[in-house]
Amino acid sequence: MIVYPKEDVHLDRHVPEEIVLSCELSRPNGKVTWLKDGQKLQERENIKLKTEGPYRRLKILHSRVEDSGEYVCDTADDSKFFYLSIK
């Protein structure tokens, strides 16, 4: 279960900021899948996926306009949405 954030998140950011999306789970060993616009995200040069105790973080190192969209922190029984707008 995701204990934070409690509500979906709307973010407005600017190029080329570093952006961190974060979920806190009720269990430190919980599994999370990150999605962008319905597609599973894999770690790559500009996107890093981190696990630190109960926290799951998606880090966009140098944001671009194309990084705008709907991100989801998804667990087996819960999910939180992050709506990201980059200008």
PyMOL commands that set and color helices and strands:
alter all, ss='L'
color gray80, all
select helices_A, chain A and resi 65-67
alter helices_A, ss='H'
color red, helices_A
select strands_A, chain A and resi 2-4+9-13+19-25+33-36+39-40+47-52+55-60+69-74+79-86
alter strands_A, ss='S'
color yellow, strands_A
deselect
rebuild
show_as cartoon
